[in-house]
Amino acid sequence: MTLKLESLEKTFGSHTAVGGINAEVAPGSMFGMLGANGAGKTTTFRMILGLLDPTSGTAEWNGRRIGYDRTHLIGYLPEERGLFPKLTVKDQLVYLMRLNGMKRQDTIKEMRSWLERFQVEEYENKKVEELSKGNQQKIQFMAAVLHRPELLILDEPFSGLDPVNADMLKEAVLSIQKNGTTIVFSSHQMRNVEELCEEILMLKEGRVVLEGHLNDIKRSYSMKNIRIRADHDFSITETPGSILSVSSNKLETVVQVNGEEAVKDVFYQASADGYLRHFAVEEPSLHDIFIDKAGGNEHE
């Protein structure tokens, strides 16, 4: 089942929140939607889910717009938590899954499996307001996946999680994908996107500035990072448009360049006075590309 966006646009008065997105997400794939705050990611998700009507264009899952008759096939983790603070975890999840047509006993069985997986079995009968923000995020995630959706939309799923819990959630997302679920998610944390996504779409002020297979994008990008280690002191002269930046730490010097000729220039400068123990040219990280194309910051 394919998710297809065609000329998807949303305006609010004179402001264009989303400007003509075209994208196709293959069944069972992991698709990342990137952009700084206000880029239009959440608005796009809400149009996909039918929570907002597009100003123009379409968002279709398996050839049809998502409506209330298909919500049992969809999982959604919003950026802002939508749990009832006074309900216990069990009552919360039973209620939400009943809305998805799931039987109580099936919900409890799935819930206990996930509570064990997330190492929070003791929270089954605790009220949501008694949990930490990180554990609330785990429960919110469970509410999006207990009914085993065919399409899962995750809006900033790693927000508020420490590294241990973020890794736990990444493993869960990958296992859900392996079982055939199509996953679309947004994140400001570029490392997570690099680890999880096959295809990406990058937005800036509601418009697409980059899209495609992540590996193809990185290979074709003219920007490169050079890592240099040497026993002698050396200096690299920055050149506008060619040698973009130079930074050093106790271990190495990292030079960011644009184009192959700049790589040669850096090599000649660094090796002029001695032997280089390490000289490696690397493709740019997704963080580098994000800063260059979207003008954002991964910690926004």
N, C-alpha and C positions, 0 to 999 in steps of 0.2 A: 504494500500500500504506500503510495507516494504522496508526500506533502508538496504541493505546488503553489507558489506565489506568482501571480502575474500582474505586473503594473500596479502593485499594491500601494495605495496612497491614503494618507489621513491628514486632513487639515483642520485646524481649530481657528476659525476666523481667518486672519491673514497669515497665521503661522502654519508652516508645513512641518508636521512632526515626523512624517514618513513620506518620502518622495519617490514613488515608483519603483518598488523593489520587485525584482524578478529572481526567483530561486527555485530549485527543485531538490528535494531531499529524498534520497533513495531509501527504500525499505531496509530497516535494520542497521542504518548507518548512524554515526555520531556527528552532528552538525553544530558548529560553534558560531554564535552571532556576537560580534565584538563591537565595542564603541565606548566612548567616554559617557559620563552621566549626561542625559538629555539627548543622546544620539538617536533614540527612537526604538530601542530594543523592546522595552516593555510594551509600548504601544503596538508594535508588530505582533508580539505574543498575544495581546488581547484581541487583535483582529483575527488571528489564526483561530483562537478559541471561540469566536463569536461573541465576546464580551463587548466589543466595539464594532460598529459598522464602518467599513472602509468608505472613504469619500469617493474613491474609484478603485477599479481593479478587483481581483479576487484572491482568496486564500482557501484552497480546497484540500481535503484529505480523502484520498481515494476517489477523486472526481466529484466530491460533494462538499459543501460548506458544513462545518461542524455546528451542530445545534444540540438542543437538550436531549434529543433522541439518540445521540451518539456519545454522550459524556461518559458513559461506562467504559468506552474504549480509550479514553484520554486520561492522562495523569498530568497534574499541574502543580508545581511548587512555585508560589509567588515570591517575589523579592521580600515583600513585607509579610510577616507571619499572619496567618488567618485562623488561628486556633482559639477555642473558647477557654479562657484562663481558669474558670471555676470548675470545669469538667475534669474528671480523671482521664488519664491516657486511654484506658480501656473504653470508657463511655464515649470519649471523643471519637476514637477510631471506629467503634461499632456504629455510631450514628452516621459518620461520613460514608462508611462503606455500605450501609443500608440504602443511602441515597444512590449509590452506584449499583444497587440490586444484588449485593452480596449478602449471603446468609450470616447470621450472628456467629454460629459455631465455626464457619469457615474463616470469618474475620479474626476471631480470637486465636485460631490455630496459626494463621499467617502472622498476626501481630506478635505472638510469643516467639515465633521463629526469628522475626526481625529484631525484637528486643534482645534476644540472646546474641544475635549477630553483632548488634551495636553495643553489647555489654552493659545494658541498662535494664535487665530483667526486674530489678527491684522497683522500677518506676511505674509498673502496670497500674497500680491503684493510687498513684499520686496525682494531685491536681497539676495541670500544666503550669500554673503560675509559681509552683514550688520548684520548678526545674531551672537549671542554668540556661542561658541563651543557646549554648551549643547543644544541649540536650533537647531543648525545644525545637531546634532545627532538625534534629534526628527524627523527632515525632512528626514534624511537618513533612519531611521526606517520606516517611512511612505512609502518611495519609495520601501521598501522591502515587504510591506504588503497590499498596496491598492488593488492589484488585487486578493486578497484572495488566496494565494498559498496553495497547498496541502502539500508541504515540505518547511520549513523555516529554513535557516541556519544563525545563528547570531554569528559573530566573535567579541568577547569582546563588547557586546552591551551596557554595563554600563560604558564604558570608558568615562571619562570627565563629568559624571553626578553627581550633588550634591545629598544628600540623598533623598530630596523631589522628584526630577525628576527621580531618580533611582526607587523609590517606584511606581511612576506613570507608568514607563515603565514595571516594573514587573507585575503590574495589567493588562496592555495591553497584555503582553505575555501570561499570564494565560487565559485571555478571548479568545485569538486566539486559544490556545490549546483546550479549551472547545468546540470550534466550529469544532473541528476535525483535525486541522492542526498538522502534525508531526513536532516537533521542535528539532533541534540539535544546541547547542551553547557552546561556550568556554568562560571562565572567570577566571581571577586571584582572583576574590573576592569570597572566599569560602562560605561566608554566603549566598550570592545570589544563589549559586549552591545548598546548603542545602535546601533553601526555595522552589526551583523550580523543582529540578530534581528527577526522580525516579531511573534512571539508569545512571551510570557514567563509563567513561573509562579514565584512567590516563596514560599519556605518559611521558617517560623520555628518552631524546635523540632519539626520534623516535620510541621507543619500548614500548609496553604495560607493565606496572608494576602492574596495578590493574584494575579490571573491575567487574561489577555486580550491583545488586540492592543496593542502598545506605544504606538502613536500615540493610540489611543482612551483608554488609561489616562492619558497625559500631558495630553490635552485636558480630560479630566473632573476632573482633580485640582484641588482648590481652592487649593493652595499655588502661588504664583507668585514669580518672581524679577524685580525691577525694577533696571535698570541706569541710573544717572544720571551725567551729566557736565555740569558748570557752571563758569563762571569766578568765581563768588562762593562764599563759605563758607556752608554750611547745615548744619543738624543735623536728624536724624530721631529722634523719641522712640519707643522700643520700647513696644508695648502688648500685654500677655499675650493670646494667642488671636487677635490681629489683625496687628500688626506684629511678626514673630517674631524677626528678627535684622537687624543693620546692620553692614556691614563696608566698609572703605574702603582703597584703595591709591592710587598716584600717578595712575592713569588715571581711576578712577571710584569711585562708591559703589554697592554692591550691597545691596538691601533685599529680604528674604524676607518675604512677606505671606501672609495667609490670607483670600481673598475679595475681591470687587470693591470693596467700600466701603473696604477698607484701601488699595487702589491710589489712590483719590481722596484719601485722607488724606495719603498720602506725597507726592502731586503738590502739594497745597496747601502742605505744610510746606517742600518743596524749592524751590518757585517763589515763595515769599513775599517774598524779598529780591532777586530778580533772574531773568534769563532762563536757561532750561535749554537747553544745546546738544544734549543727548541724554536722552531719557526713553523707555525700551523695557521693555515687559512681556513676559516670556518664560515659557513653560511650564517646570515644574521639570525638572531633569536626572534621569536614572535614579538617579544617586547620591543626590540629595535624597530621592527616593521610597523608595529602599532604606533609608536611615537612618531615615526616618519610620515605615515599615511593619515592617521587620525588625529595627530596632534594632541593625544591624550596622555594620561598617566595611569599606570596599572594600579595605583593605590588610590585613585579617586573614589 
